[in-house]
């Protein structure tokens, strides 16, 4: 089980990486505009694909972090016994 501060760090770190990946795409676009050899063009294409994969993976990780955000140990321990028992009965939390 994750705690709230760990989820926040995950969200912050991966959001920063997602922002930085936009810079990678901008640089690759600039290189694409210049005269490139066939080998350089192939490498830029490969890197564009890698950045697209990176961005997709970072987005998936951020989505997962958002999903578990309400189920951290801190959020569970903050609930009173009745609310937690009701959540378990409704299948929102597993024992």
FENFENKA-V888559 format. One record per residue. RES is the residue in three letters. PHI is phi in whole degrees, -180 to 180 (NA if undefined). BURIAL is # if it has 16 or more other C-alpha atoms within 10 Angstrom, else .. D_FIRST is the distance of its C-alpha to the first C-alpha in whole Angstrom. Layout:
res->RES phi->PHI burial->BURIAL d_first->D_FIRST
res->RES phi->PHI burial->BURIAL d_first->D_FIRST
This chain:
res->UNK phi->NA burial->. d_first->0
res->UNK phi->-92 burial->. d_first->4
res->UNK phi->-102 burial->. d_first->7
res->UNK phi->-62 burial-># d_first->10
res->UNK phi->-66 burial->. d_first->12
res->UNK phi->-67 burial->. d_first->10
res->UNK phi->-63 burial-># d_first->10
res->UNK phi->-62 burial->. d_first->14
res->UNK phi->-65 burial->. d_first->15
res->UNK phi->-61 burial-># d_first->14
res->UNK phi->-62 burial-># d_first->16
res->UNK phi->-66 burial->. d_first->19
res->UNK phi->-65 burial->. d_first->19
res->UNK phi->-73 burial-># d_first->19
res->UNK phi->-66 burial-># d_first->22
res->UNK phi->-63 burial->. d_first->24
res->UNK phi->-65 burial->. d_first->24
res->UNK phi->-65 burial-># d_first->25
res->UNK phi->-63 burial->. d_first->28
res->UNK phi->-65 burial->. d_first->29
res->UNK phi->-64 burial-># d_first->29
res->UNK phi->-64 burial->. d_first->32
res->UNK phi->-66 burial->. d_first->34
res->UNK phi->-61 burial->. d_first->34
res->UNK phi->-63 burial-># d_first->35
res->UNK phi->-64 burial->. d_first->38
res->UNK phi->-65 burial->. d_first->39
res->UNK phi->-63 burial-># d_first->39
res->UNK phi->-64 burial->. d_first->41
res->UNK phi->-65 burial->. d_first->44
res->UNK phi->-63 burial->. d_first->44
res->UNK phi->-61 burial->. d_first->45
res->UNK phi->-74 burial->. d_first->48
res->UNK phi->-84 burial->. d_first->49
res->UNK phi->-72 burial->. d_first->52
res->UNK phi->-126 burial->. d_first->50
res->UNK phi->-74 burial->. d_first->51
res->UNK phi->-60 burial->. d_first->49
res->UNK phi->-65 burial->. d_first->47
res->UNK phi->-66 burial->. d_first->46
res->UNK phi->-63 burial->. d_first->45
res->UNK phi->-63 burial->. d_first->43
res->UNK phi->-68 burial->. d_first->41
res->UNK phi->-63 burial-># d_first->40
res->UNK phi->-62 burial->. d_first->40
res->UNK phi->-62 burial->. d_first->37
res->UNK phi->-67 burial->. d_first->36
res->UNK phi->-60 burial-># d_first->35
res->UNK phi->-65 burial->. d_first->34
res->UNK phi->-64 burial->. d_first->31
res->UNK phi->-67 burial-># d_first->30
res->UNK phi->-62 burial->. d_first->30
res->UNK phi->-64 burial->. d_first->28
res->UNK phi->-59 burial->. d_first->26
res->UNK phi->-62 burial-># d_first->26
res->UNK phi->-64 burial->. d_first->25
res->UNK phi->-66 burial->. d_first->22
res->UNK phi->-64 burial-># d_first->21
res->UNK phi->-63 burial->. d_first->21
res->UNK phi->-63 burial->. d_first->19
res->UNK phi->-64 burial-># d_first->16
res->UNK phi->-66 burial-># d_first->17
res->UNK phi->-64 burial->. d_first->17
res->UNK phi->-65 burial->. d_first->13
res->UNK phi->-62 burial-># d_first->12
res->UNK phi->-66 burial->. d_first->14
res->UNK phi->-65 burial->. d_first->13
res->UNK phi->-88 burial->. d_first->9
res->UNK phi->-55 burial-># d_first->11
res->UNK phi->-86 burial->. d_first->12
res->UNK phi->-121 burial-># d_first->8
res->UNK phi->-75 burial-># d_first->6
res->UNK phi->-61 burial->. d_first->6
res->UNK phi->-64 burial->. d_first->10
res->UNK phi->-69 burial->. d_first->11
res->UNK phi->-68 burial-># d_first->10
res->UNK phi->-69 burial->. d_first->12
res->UNK phi->-77 burial->. d_first->15
res->UNK phi->-80 burial->. d_first->16
res->UNK phi->-78 burial->. d_first->19
res->UNK phi->-59 burial->. d_first->19
res->UNK phi->-64 burial->. d_first->21
res->UNK phi->-63 burial->. d_first->19
res->UNK phi->-66 burial-># d_first->16
res->UNK phi->-62 burial->. d_first->18
res->UNK phi->-64 burial->. d_first->19
res->UNK phi->-61 burial->. d_first->16
res->UNK phi->-66 burial->. d_first->16
res->UNK phi->-64 burial->. d_first->19
res->UNK phi->-85 burial->. d_first->19
res->UNK phi->82 burial->. d_first->16
res->UNK phi->-76 burial->. d_first->14
res->UNK phi->-134 burial->. d_first->11
res->UNK phi->-109 burial->. d_first->11
res->UNK phi->-79 burial->. d_first->11
